[in-house]
Structures are given as C-alpha cells and as structure tokens.
Amino acid sequence: MTTLPRLSIMLAALVVIWCSPAVAEEWSRAYISRLPDSAFAVVETAPDGRKVRHLPHHDETGGVDLAHLRAARSRLGQVRWLDPASEAVARRHLEEHWRELNR
C-alpha cells in the first residue's frame, strides 16, 4: 500500500470520529439536583414559588458538556414552559454556547 491511500484511510477514519455525535454519559437525578441554577438554560419560578430548571448542559465545574448541550438543543421543543417566552431565552442561551464551540 502506498502512502497516499494509507493517508486517505486515516483521514477518513478521523472524519468519522470527529463527526460522530458525542454520547452523553447519563447524569443521575442526584447529580442534576446538585448542579447550580447556572448549569441550566433557563430557571423558571412556578406560581407556588418552586424553581423549575430546564435543560442542564453545564457540568459541576461550570464547563459546557458538549453531549448535554446537543441533547438540550434537541429537546427544546419537548419542554413544558411555565412562560412561553422562556423558550426563546433558552434557545438563545444554547445557541450562544453552540457558536462559541464552533460546532
């Protein structure tokens, strides 16, 4: 095998790895409950005063978790918002992260 075909195969393998979606390690309910409000795209307050946190995508260090960012973006349409305007806020927040990561 010459160098060029070998290089093409290696390049193709890298493209497959790079383009494959990141698989999110599942976060337990306990882990999510320990996250600060800043780990979520939106935190709403229900009429009874309880917080409703939507779309976690920052880990415990405050860093954006790419797999959970992808998951949050894909679930935007499934969220039951207390205030419909919160969807636009969440979308902007998630898209800003997406642009920052050049994805």
Buried (B, 14 or more C-beta within 10 A) or exposed (E): EEEEEEEEEEEEEEEEEEEEEEEBEEBEEEEEEEBEEEBBBBBBEEEEEEEBBBBBBBBEEEEBBBBBBBBBBEBBEEBEBBEEEBBEBBBEBBEEBBEEEEE
